[in-house]
């Protein structure tokens, strides 16, 4: 007898409106696009754990990813302050070169102009 067919259904963002969490991420990280980064990492780590044969509740993975994001976020701010760098934040997701290339170009042009004026 053959194995029954396998059906996979992705309900994330189909049945769940993740955008309702954006204000919370805006409050915590001062960046509502952090929600997209959190969610993509949540899916990534969930899939990696599953493929490795390890089960962890989605809520546990979500909490761990949130803590990881907080550490990365704080490190970036700390290093920028330490270098006395100017921070330019834009409301974009974690792949701005793809989703908001004009914002990336504007920041690069601003940096070139700043360096050229010194």
PyMOL commands that set and color helices and strands:
alter all, ss='L'
color gray80, all
select helices_A, chain A and resi 18-29+34-51+58-82+96-99+101-116
alter helices_A, ss='H'
color red, helices_A
deselect
rebuild
show_as cartoon
